[in-house]
Amino acid sequence: MLILRIQVIICRLLYLLQIIECSGLLNIFEEQKDHLTRERNEAHINIGLISSLQQQVDQSQCSFLNSTLQLAFIEGMYLVKKTIEDINESNDILPNITLGYVFIDNCNLFSKSVRNSVKFLPRISNQICTKSDKELEYYNITAVIPTTSSSDLVGFSALLSQFKIPQLATLSSSDELSDKVRFKYLVRIASPDKFQAQALVDFALEHEWNYISILYIEGSYGENGAKHLRKLFAKSGICIAVDEMISFDNSIEDFEKALKLIKMHPNSEIIIIFLYPKEISLFYNAMERAKLLNKKYILSSDALMYTAISNVGKQRSFYSFAIAFQTGDVPSARRKLTSINPTKYPNLIYIKQYWKFLFNCTWDTSINSTTKPCDPNANLSSINYKVSALSVEYDCLQIYVQAMQRIVQTFCPGVFGSDAAKCITGERILHELRTGTFKTSLGKVQFDNNGDIIGGYNIVQFVDDEKYNVIGKWSRERVGVELTKEIKWPKSYIPISKCSHPCPPKYYYIHKAVICCWDCRQCRNNEIVIGNRTGCEECPEFFWPDKEALECVAIEADYLKWSDFETIIILTLAIFGLFLSILITSFIIWKRNEKLIKASSIQLTAIILIGIKLCLMSTFLFLIKPNDTVCSLSRYLFNISNSLIYAPLIMKTNRVFRIFSSARKGNQSVKYTSNRFQVLMAFLLVLLQVILTLLSTIISKYTAGLRQKIRTESYVELQCSVALRGFIPSLSYNIVLASISSYYGFLTRKLPENFNEASYIFVSVSTTLFVWLVLLPTYFTTEIAKYQSLLLAATCLLNSLITLLCLFLPKLYAIWFIDEQNLKIRTVSLNTDSSVAPN
């Protein structure tokens, strides 16, 4: 209700404005009379076309001295004129009805748009004006095609709607114009700005840009565009670096301030602008002064397509993208334009200025100039030029004509002349526009309930020479942007435009005030990121983060494998040792009746050989994948096998020592030297090791388990776990046995030359002790379990091989290479010297 009252007030004020204009009391809208800014040719049904044929640098007045011709709009208006002429000559389209037109240039000035829109309204009845007829121009308009900005259209569309004058707008895209309460009779072939904003956001999302600056002009066009951008940014996860409005009064200062802020955000490489053409020119100049030109990429609304300021063409090359309304080619556009020249159409609006621009000539022949004079009879086909006109004005005319044709066929078939104006009313035209389907240069089009076209946009990239390439399309009926052509990125650099780069794996986010900005902090080596990558959590023992540090996975345990080089070497030597021990055992059994074999106690020799074999077998256990059984067997065999080797050696060296000591004292009888006693004592020594090993097992069990010595390293071992208190007693016992054996061997080193087995025992045991003194400290200082197993395996291997080589090979040599007779002689000699003889 309030809106309706406001509209009534506006309507009455408009009538008052007409009266004031007629009376000459106001001249604030008085036009410049130095050039013609309108053309009219009224007939039965008239269509008004308001366009910005000039781009003004100075907004205070409309003058060629400070403006640039908008070739696209001028040629568009010329094509509308020629199309109306073709329609009037046709007997199939609106027969018996002549279309007229009124062309008006508003010079891109709001004041001219409002003043001329007043002249489209019906006159007040019995109005008496004091001005001349020329000054009291009044246009009997049925429909209007405004190719003006949204702000201008907002200013007068509501007034035209009050008088039921339909408007089919070409470029006005403000969302405000979708309000059908205020702008009931407005229909447009330009989609609302909210869809431009959506297209721009989809283009940004296509390239994964999420940190963008926004600059927009004050007024409904810019402010509504920015409002929609903010909403879409929030939904899409895009953050705003700089968000600044540019005022009309202080544009330059506002641009400088905004660009200073943009400089403070170097990671924001994209700037989206919702500006008018004049402000776009100021913006690019400010970018150049701020040394940001060709450093930032510009995404613009449709206004950049209609900016004809000369310097902008070069400044926007390659680094600028824009929304472009989808347009087609006007049929026979070149043919229609080539039929125009100043001679045939002397009153055509801006024809001389258009000619002067195309032919680079002058109409002023009174001054000396190097520029050639213009030829009014010239033809455009004589020069190489490209049609600049868009199809929007042509399409609007075609839609109006098709709607009028349907109205005539439905409501007044055969209507003639001026009576057509009574049949073709604004209400009927509006109804046809809202409900019908129309053929245009783009194909068939329709309008929604708000009078907005159901269509889309082209996305263009500006290149050299003020040209552009269509690189993509956006449609209301499809999600996202469809890229149709490869983008030419300067220096092959694709902008990133992210406040912060994604954190690499094993890093977590520390978000700042702006959600798109964060710092990256690294988790420790053994931690994963949790809580949507907002923190870290330590993995459990024996687990390690995966490559992305998102979950903990079990660490593959390391242990000795038979494919390892070191393992292969030890296994080869162990097999050789086993083969050698079996060979020696077989030889001894074969030669068991030899006196030398008997003299060295075959029973103790057998125990030693069994110990050597078990020791070699324990080598294999140290190289097998650890488990509880393997761990127990390896320790038992290691401890007991060594005792089986050294216990008999003690008894051997002890017996020899006692016998020779007693002989030197003259005592020929020595107790406890029998083989049975020696074997019994050896087994008792071994039994003591068995008891120690069992007790050690009770104190500390031999089990296989995982070990991760350093939690911040992804290394886990599968090892045989045993505490020192369970390992040291048995090991110490074996060392004691070896030491005693070595001691007795040392004491008996000076036995007669013909019987010196004790010296070989001494060499064997001493060498073994030396190996143990080297390897065992290394074992305890080594932190890696598999190397400890290798050292124990090597200890067993060397112990066995040294014993075989040092203790048994000399004996085998003597048996094989020395005959029995010589051996007997030595035996006798031995007895003569009070030495012990073999039993």
Steps between C-alpha positions, in 0.01 A plus 500: 500500500784736587671430167179574309459831680859593418438415136190722491705785646773443241239498224360832613846648530569385146193684371620803690840462332328499161320823587820660626681395185222635283491829689876548467545561872786249518792454269702256705448236230559734209699317235813598322403631156838468340410163349197282445436233763175353370325377188129438450277352232161442655227286345201288606691304767815659640789339682736714706866411530711672766869419471839620618656580165778700662725406791555822692826575675348805668160421650399865520397539137438318174759604241710339229801687632521279807337175392567181309253354252355165599516332157314190616198705612508732197508210255234324706273801465569521126411132462173556687418782258572285195305206646195724561524614139507135386199417719301795363572385146386144577140396444530201732603675821245740656322567170326840471696618805806722480761487771661822611789572730659756724875471558648688794859523621515555874881549485520258794361784718229433753350847452442442129349156563244644742416801283442290189298241688264783602437563131388138456211551742147596389431873507270652758160576349452861384858581584598840360867566450671828432801353323535454127401171343865410444580533864181319604595164349265225603527138389198276463678183608347150523809316623856586601838332450733649763867413450598694809662419829305350787518820704348704216229242442410489868450876476233491232374141454260530794355816343449335162345198673244728665378593152508139376783557255693172461878510496720226358842578645824377345778565749337592829577212732440634852314259728288789614330501161353153568258666744175475305313720746712800405599396148195313383541576130873429483626194317866447417721278292784556748513257789502659849828580670452219748564261214803703391630460852431127483682472166801689637510281811469182292788620282708560812410158639593341168855625561491436878544866592382564856653835598351784298458877525179683409465856369155632416335829413242658724142456392278202434717352225820479700358455848263220404774326302733517800225378733444190289873439476529502878218248537643271233851531645372392840329194349799408284773546760656800325649771719506872431835676518376855432139614476472867400226716355596771249301822520407717203635817658840372619571218259871566457565528874293190569691300239835605645387402848365165382813415302720578800299244695528250215878542504494386861354167386749369241345154501173642370570499126139539385289817512130484415356835394143624467564844350358724230705566184624842616613361836662205322722745313596668826561162657748388234682833520524460877628143454772633273603768749506243781717271285245221531416485130588160356555372853139452602232327297166674452162328488242756395129519464354577159593871515857432387361383165358847435795708614622685192766721664807454278760438770298222661532278193874456548492495878256212523677270252533136613468583871127582484195281472140614479143386487346556159135470415448229247435658163472374148565648159248739354386355167646691206656752738785590266266540205272727697785720622660530156173645370541800732691817423463870587345577161218247527440564872608856574289517818613167639621551854878543522550390138774757440685411817470130412631566149786709631609221729479216247666683209744701712394818323378850583188698412668831569654614171564854619825413676822368361528141605683191390184299569305423185153651463201273555308371199125488575445264206758247612398144575606295801578208272804695376678463836593204712299525817331267743140545611509599866127487562353252743175329425323620816312796347412295193375210716287735711340644185431151367340394830276811498399442138418131562294594808312770304438258214339252739290772661368612163423142394321430829315822579473711186561320172499744209555809715611796292716803557475702818228272638775251577605711799163423666550127449870468575499616861765484768305240699473266202864543406606423859283187510650371176852569622445311825333195346637466150802347333689714250749443224819705527855489370577264790211270422179471699478693826256520788457718807429396858235641733722794586544594137861378496626299206569134563849498360863532589826676426819471305826532691760687301871567528632825356800468270695736275351789302192529719379159385377219715458125486195317626657242732195364677126497550275515801130414510227514759407148393842349569728488804845653465690649207552322171843596368495497120844637414844489654586806706815688399675548831776764481845349552326162537423587861162393632407717799455321830323766709493313827559665835686192618617197314376160615709357779714206390450157656584478870420868550195638678316828451499797733218714363506876515209744515433444127405138449703468178818614675701277726846401616636150464667327794668163470409208719779290647619202303287254696179708505195513277277800432157487662190714529480590131872579506481737796733311735733205546482169687781258573476155346506201738822310543597290198277714276595779261307761300415419138620722214223753560534474877127435528510162673747284687612181332706217647872527434643198322740339745860452401685174566766284342393340176674216325520715191725753675864495392637463853262215570604317185867520600442369853265224380755388243777480761267327748410236244867458425571464873229238540632307206853523637390389849311204357803411288730518804256297709481235232878490471542462876245221509682334212837537676370444853749224565793726425719548809498877462120504500492281807766706674288819463191341660250417230206562736599861572573550131151381418349750746702783345387405148138489616542846651653630176206367297247651737685828496490502120130415509434792732647719229201413281259587780649847536428563130135381500209739542461535877214341689470372854613145411793615289613743767496234773676237290768740381590602856496145634715373217739794523559454873504121517699443180782721623500317831516171312815628330683650796407258778686206331791729417533591868506136595759423235736778593442441874588132470815570302602771743449276805682205347804699399505688829488173694771346279739784569450441873578132455148386571401249233142454624241772423138466612188579297659484156287225358288568191183416687574756766597760240173450309300514821661826604447647153130413515476654847647824366253494211216419740587806700462708181163340435390591851623858456318528168174370649525740792571787256192400305290516816642839587469639146320309228636486149221645286473658157374855496499833321726783599488865389800646671439859381135604479570772245654256252304258285715201586365198683692179565376150554744362754551245771445692818704397800610700801868518589432318827380205294788507254808593703515200742511235229736701286729568795504133586618409150767768516619356831518152349695630201732699725575199725564287197731763362677523835571128517602506137749772578644304792546191286642678199852351568399137471746273319507571126375156415170554688381861493114490461476742793679766303240469222225530760668812631520654153139407423350629822717812510403589146134442587530722806659769289209481254257522790678801645461675165148397401315492832567867595391590151185297560410700809573836339308425180149648509355315202371156590569328170866597525509356851367174359766514228770547765377206707480286185852609404625421852358150486635448150852617582503308826408181320736548205797598718448193719475275197803647329728542799410190700411228251687567178848444654378170644354393165823596330700289741274198454493526121861586424697333786515120508419289804865384554632851538215582733594207722857609523387839617275335747780303651714802514218674671476229765873507552473863578228420752240628264150364480440232244174423328283238665 
